[in-house]
Structures are given as structure tokens and as C-alpha cells.
Amino acid sequence: MTDLIIYDTRSQQKRQFIPLNSHNIGIYVCGITVYDYCHIGHARTFIAFDVIVRYLKHKYGAQNVKFVRNITDIDDKIIKRAQENNEPYTKLTARFIQAMHEDADNLGLLSPDAEPRATEYMPAMIKLIQQILLKQHAYVAANGDVYYKVRSFPAYGSLAKRNLDDLACGARVEVNEEKLDPLDFVLWKAAKPGEPQWDSPWGPGRPGWHLECSAMSMDLLGETFDLHGGGFDLIFPHHENECAQSTAATGKEFVKSWLHVGFLQIAKEKMSKSLNNFVTIREVLQQVHAEELRYFMLSGHYRSALEYSLDLIQQAKQPLERLYTAIDSFAIAGVAAAKDTEYGERFMRAMDDDFNTPEALAVLFDLVKEINKTNDLQQAAALVALLKELGSILGLLQRDAATVLGKVELTALDQHVQDLISARNAARSSKNWAEADRIRAELSALGVAIDDTASGSTVKKL
């Protein structure tokens, strides 16, 4: 088994991944703040980490990898949206959690092994704040807010490669009389009238956003764990603050390696709700199949920026059909995947090189070339089984090939089309060729093609 090499955001270099415990590998990915529908910028992060987790589970064993993706279900944006809608925040978050799960299912994502919600972790968050206060890395303001003392943590800025003095210059524009230093960030927010609140030693309030992920990740994966990731926009300040507060509380290294997914862009701008230039996952999936969207996302390396284009996503249909044509032509039920091939080895080398999905996809097409030129049908079937096995690591090639290629069973057609096909079969049986040709033309107008062969007629959509 070759070594897995991962690009670590903190060190800004590729490093060999050595699990803290090969039987208990922990990966935490920052999830969604549930106040609106997920957009396809979220889909890029979802899909990138779905493939990363799939590969980790393939390489190290599914039972040895624990994947945690949280849900932020209390936040300023949630409170603001609930107030605008004049509804309880719990009703708002329940609706969008359900929508997020629907989107995840439609994208074919693996379910996380744990999916903690912020509102379930208030005792853990309060305990974490108490630890940080005890270590004198935080203070309670006069209004009941609790702030983290950024300058008490010498390594602050090392993840995002930010200089404290430069940050201080930018922070001066934000005036907050409760802070001892403009750089300090909130761990606990004192309650405002009409807002959701929880009791704490500092009075009623709620946690700061950054604190939530520290409490949830360390509770589920330990004070130090292997991998932490999210979108590129989370490096600063979210992940920087997570790292500072977690290390301050425990005195231990928080995360061994940090992974971040590049932006999905529209007209060279990051797709985001704040810029109002986003397209929701469900809107896109009304126009393309989820596998086409996944293929498009994987055609670029996860760390690179990717320009959104519906046309480019739609173009993924053709290469996918090429892969499925090989499966449809040569698959034999029960044939095991070919072992110890150069294609399997090349695929693993590509994925071991910081999850290089563009190169992994290229291996699949080289494998198809080999399938198409072999004269041994049994060997071709074994290579097809390998193609499907490798594709599954990317979350691809798991649909029925005949359906993808438009070859549908008669029972899948609507009743009117079935009636026409039955009438045509009767015309052919009575050798009424003119009527059979007329019905063929009518079916063609409905988008259905008939192919008559010696063994019977096959039907496919045009």
C-alpha cells in the first residue's frame, strides 16, 4: 500500500498522512448554517469531502474512519431570518435541515458517521469556555459577553498566514467597547431581548459560531484528531479561531492536517449567499443529473478554483456515457474485478497524491480503452467490474448502464407509449407493415425509438 500524501493548509506543503491511530481515523468537516437552501458552492465542498472520505474508508477500512459533519442550528443569520419570517427559529432550522438532507441524498453523498447540532452541545461549549477562562486566554466583559484574548496565543495567524499587526490595523474600523483588544473574538454572546438563550455562569446567552465546532469536534474525535476541513473561505477567521481556542483549552495540538476546498466561482467571483450570486443544488439538479454534477466537480482538483457553468456540467454527460457504454457492453454478472492491474495501481497513486481526481478520472478512460480492445470477454468483464469498483470510490458509475444510455424497459414507459408499442407488435404480426411504420413514426415523434432485431424489438428514448 502506497503512502497517502495530503496538502496541509498550515504548512502549505504536501505531507505524508500518518494517522494518529490507524484504527480510529477522525475527520471533521464544517457543515451548513441552516437558514436557507444549499447552493452548489456547498455542493462542491460536499462532493470533495465525500470522495476524500470514500477513499479514506477504502484505503484504511470503513470501520476505521469516523467522519463528522456538523450542523450549525443557532447563529445570527438564523435568528435574523426567523425574525424576518416571523417564525420560531426551530421551525426554520428543521425545514432547512430536511432540505439539506434531501440535497445530500440527491447528490449521492455518504451519510456522516456523526452529525452533531450546535444546540445539542451547550454543556460541552460552556465547559470549553470555562477551560479557556481558567487558562487565562479569555475574559468576561461587563455586558456578559465572553471574549477570547487573541494576543494571549502566540501562534494566532499561523494557519491563515496572517500577521497580528496587520490584522490589528484592519480591526480598528470595528468599534466594540466591550473588547479589550479589537482582535478579540466572542466565545459567548449575552442574550438580547427576544433571542434564543441558554443559561450559563455568565448569564443567559448563546455560543459564538467559532466555539461550536471546537466543542463538537473534540467531543466526538478527541482533543487532537487527524483531519479538519471545509471551504477555503473558512480558513480565516473560523478555522484560525477554532485552532486558537482549542489549543488554549487543552494545551495540545488541535488538528494534524487541515484541508480546504477551492471556491466555485461565477464570473471569477466566489459563489456565496452574501454576494447573491448563488444557484441552489435543487435548481441545478432539475437540469442535470447529480452524477453529471459530481463528474464536473471532480474534473478539477479539489484545491483549485472552479468556474461554474451549466454548459460545462451538461457536457459531462458524454464522457459518462462512454464509461457506461463499456459497462453495458461487457458486464457479466458475478465476474470479480480484475486484480493487480496497472489501472488499479495508477488510480490509487493518483488518489494518494492529495486526492487527484482529474488524474483518477483519466485512469478510468484508459481502462475503457483496454476493455474495448480485449478479445477475451471474460477478461473484459473483469475489467468492467474493476471500472465500477474504482468508480465507486469517486461516487460514480453506480447507476444501471442501460437506463443511463436510454435503453428502458417497456414497463418504464407511460401507458400511451406502451399501447402504441402493443399495437405496432400486432400490426407486425399480421404483416401490416404500413401500420407498423406509421406507429413507428408516431413513437419517434414522442421521443421513443424502436430497433427491430431477430430476437425481438428493443426500445430506447431518443
N, C-alpha and C positions, 0 to 999 in steps of 0.2 A: 504494500500500500504506500503510495507516494505521499509526501508531506503536503498539507494544505497551507497555502500562503495567503495571507489576508492583508489588505492595506488598512493600516491603523491610522485613524484621523489624528490622534495625539502626536505620534512620532512622525507622521507624514511619510511613511515608508511601508513597503511590504515586509511582513514578518511571518516567520513560521508560527502556525497556530498550535500551541501545546496546551491542551485542556488542563484545567486545574484538577479535574477528576474525569477520566475518560468514560466513566460510567454515570456521570452526573453533570453533563454539559448544560450550562444555563445561557439562554439568550433572551434578552428583554428588548421589545420594540415599542416605542411610544405610539399609542393608538390615537383615536379620534376624540375631539371635543364635540359632543353630540348635541349640536344646536341647529344643524342643517343637514342636507343630503351630502354624501361623499362625492367629491369631484374626481376626475381622472388623474389629477396630480396625486391624490391619495392612492388611486389605483396603482400608480407606478411604484410607490413605496410598498403597498400591499404585495404586489406581484414580485418585486425584487426580493423581499424577505421571505415570501412563500417559497421561492426557488432556493434561497440560501438555507432555509430550514429543511426543505426536502433533501437537499444534498447532504447536510449535516446528518440527518437521520439515515440516509442511505450509507454514508461513509462510516458512521460510528454506531449505527443501530438505533432504531426509533425509540427503544426503551431507554436509551442512554442520553437523550436530548430532551430538555424541558424548554418549551417555547412559551413565553409570557408576552401577551399584548394587552395593555390596559385600556380602560375606557375612562375618560375624564367626564364625569357627570355632574360636576359642580364647578362653576367658573364664571367670570364676569360676563362673558359672551352669552352663556346660558341664561343667566339672570336677566340680562338686558332683553334677550329675545322673548323670554317667558313674560316679562312685563309688557312688551310690545303686543304680544298675542293675548294678554290678559288671561293667562292660564297658569296653573301650578307648574313650577319648573320640573317636577317629577313626571308630569304628563308629557311635557315637551321632550324630556330625555328618553322616556320609554318609547315614544314614537320614533325617534331617530336612532335609537339602539336597534329597534326592529328593522328599520330601513337599512342600517349598516350591515346587519346580519344577512339581509336579503341580497345586498350588493355583494357581500363576501361569498355567499353561496353561488350567485350567478357568475362570479369571476372564477369559481372553482378553487377557492383558497382552502388550504388545510385549516381546520379549527385550531386555535391555540390550545396548549395544554392547560393554561390558566388564563382567565380574562378578568382580572380584578377591576372593580369600580371604586373610584375615589371615595364615594360616600360610605363604603363598607370598611374603610381603613382609618376612621377618625382616631380611635385609641392609639393605633400604631403611629400616626402622624404626630399626635400630641406627645407621645413618648419620645419620638425622634427630636422634636423641638426641645424637650427638657434635657436631652443628652447634649445638644448643641449649646444650650444656655449654660449647662454645667461646665462645659469645656471653655466657656467664656468667648465663644465665637458668635454670640448673638446677644441682643438686649431687648427689653420690653419698653416700648415708647409710652409716653404719658397717656395716649388715647387707647391703649390696649393692643396696638399692633406689636408684633414681634419681628425684628429685623436681623438679618444675617450681617455680620461685620466683614465685609469683603476684604479689607486690608489686614484682617487677622489671619488670612490664609495666603501665605507667600506664593503658592503655586497658582493663584487665581489668574486666569487668562491663558494658561498653558495649553488647554485643549483647542481653543479657537485662535491661538497665537495673537492675543490682544495684549497691549501694554496698558498697565493701570493708569499711568499719567494721561495717555491718550483717551482712555475711557472716561477719566475724570473731567477732561475738557468738554466732552460731549454730554456728560451727565449734568453739568451745571445749568443747562437750559431747563431742566425739570426741577422745579422748586417743591420740596416737601419738608416742611418744618419739623416733622416728626423724626426724620432721619438724622443721625449723627454725621453721616457722610452721604453725598449724593449717589455713590456707587452701591450702597447697601440695598438689599432686596428683601421683600417681605416673606416671612415664613408663616405668619398667622395674621389674618385681617380681622380687625374688630368689626362686629356686626353693625350694619347700617339699618335704619328703620325699614321694615318690610322685606328684608333679605333673609334667605335661609341661614340658619345659625346652629352651632353646636356649642355645648358648654366646654370650657377649658379653664386651666388655672389662671389664665389672663383675662378671663371674661368671655362672653359669648362671641362667636365669630366663625370663621372658616379658614381652611389652609390656603396658603399661596400655591399657585399652579406648580411651581418647580418642586415643592416639597412632596407633592403627591407621588411622583414617580420614584423618588428615593425610598419612601416608606414601603411602597408596594413591591418594588423590585428586590429590596433587601429581605423583606419578609418571606418572599417566595423562592429566592435564589441564593440568599446568603449575603453577608456583608461584603464579600468580594465574589464576583462572578465573571464568566468568560467574555460575553459579547453583549454590547448595548448598541442599539441603532435607532435610526429614524431618518427623516428627510434632512437634506443639507441645511435647511433653514433653522433646524433645531440645535445646531452646534452652539450658537450663541444667541441669547443667553441661557436657554433652557438646559442644555446638557452641561455647560460650564457651571451653572449654579447647582445642578444635581451633584456633580462631582465634588464641588467645594463643600457643600453641606453634609454629604455622606461621609467624606473623608474626615471632616471636622468632628463628626459624631462618633466615629468608630476608631479613628487613628489608623485605619487600614486603606490600602488601595481599593477603590470602588469597583473599577472595571478593568479587565486586562486589555481588551481591544474595542475600539469604537468604529462602527461602520455607518456611513452616511450615503444616502441615495441622492443623485443629482436631480436638478429641477426638471420638471416637464414644463416647457415654455410655449407660449403663444406669442408670435411676432417678437421673439427674443426676450420676452418678459416672463418671469415666473408666474405660473398659474396659481391664483390664490383667491380666496373669497374677499380679502381686503381690497384687492385690485378690481374685483367684479369682472374678471375675465375667465371665469371657470365654466366648465361643462361638466354636468354630473355624470356619474358612472351609468346611471339608468338611462339617461338620454343617449349616450353613445351606444349602449347595448341594444337600443331599438333599431340601430342602423347597421351594426356589425355583430358578428358572433364573438363571444367572450374569448374564444381561442385565437381569433384574429387579433384582438386587442392585446392578448398576452404575447403573441408572437412579435407584434410590433414593439412592445416594451422590451422584450428580450433581445431584439436585434441591435440594441445599443448596450454598452457596458453600464452596469448599474450606477457607477460613479459619475458618468458623463451626463451633461445636459442633453435633453432630447426634445426636439421640436414637434409639438402636436400638429397633426394633420389628419383629418378624416380620410383623405385620399390615400395617404400612406398606410393607414390601418387597413383600408379596404384592399390595398394591393397585397396584403399578407395572405389573402385567400388563395392566390395562385401557387405560391410555394408550399402552402399547407396541402393543397390538393395533390401536388406532386408527391409529397410524402405519403398521403393516404392512398394514392393510386398504387404505389408499391405494396402497401399493406393489403389492399383489396385484391391485387393480382396474385400474390404469392403466399398469403397467410394460410396456414394449415392448423386447425385446432389441435391442441395437445403437444405441439412441437416446442421443445425447450429452446430458450435463447442460446445462440452461439456463444461459447466461452473463449476467453484468452485470444480475442481478436485485436488487431491493431486499432480498430474503430473504438472498441470499448476502452482501450488504453489511452487513445488520443482524447476521447471525451473526458475521461477522468483527469487527465493532465490539464485540459482546458479549465475544468471546474476547480481544480486545485490551484489554479493561478488566479486567485481572487475572484472566483465565480465568473469566469469569462464566458458568458452565454453566447456572444456572437460567434466565437470560435467553436463552442459546443454545437451550435446550430449547423455550422459548416461541416462538422463531422457527420451529422445526420444525413446531409445531402451526398457526401462522399459514400456513405454506406448505401444509399439508394442506388448510386451508380453501380456499386458492386452487386447489389441484388439483381439489377436489371440485366447484367451481363453474364450471370452464372447460368450454366446449363443444368445444374443439379437442383431439382425442385425442392428436395428435402433441405439442402443447404440454403436455398433461397428462403425457405420458410423459417429456418433457424435464424437467419439474418434479419428477417422481418420481426421475429419475436424480440431480437436484440434492439431493433429500431424502436419498438414500442416500449421496451424496458427503459432505454435511455431517454426516450421522450417523456416518460412518466416523471423522471427526475426534474424535468422542466415544466411539468404540468401540461404536457402536450400529448397528442395522438392517442387519446383515450376514448374518443367517440367511435361510433360504428362507421367504418370506412364507406360502406355502400350508401349510407344516409348522407354523409358529407359530400359524396360525389354525385348526389342527386338520384341515386338508384333507390327507389322507395317501393315497399311492398304495396300491393293493391289495397290492403286494409288501411293504409295510411292516407289514402286519397279520400276526398269528400264523396258523398253518396252520388252526386250527379255524375262525377267522372267515372265512378265505379259502374253506374248504369250504362254509360256510353261504351265503356270497355266490354261489358257483357253483351251489349247489342252488336258491337263490332265482331266479337267472337262468334256470335250466332250467324252474322252475315257471312263470315269466312267459312263457317261450317256448311252453309248452304250454297257456297261458292258465288255469293252475291258480291263480286269484287267492287263494283261501283259503289254500293252502300258502304262497304268496308273502307274504301278510300275516302268517302265523304265524311265518315265518322273520324277517321284519322286526322283529316284536316280540321274538324271541329275540336278535337282534342289538342291539336297543335296550337290552335288559337287560344286555348285555355292554359297553355304552357306545359303540356304533357306530350312527351314523345313516345312512340311505340316502335320497338325494334323486334321484327318477326324473325325467329330462328327456327332451326329444325327441331329444337327441344321445346319450343313454345315462345310466347311473346313476353318481352321484358318491358317494364315501364320506368321512365325516369322524367324528372322535371327538367324543362329547358332552362 
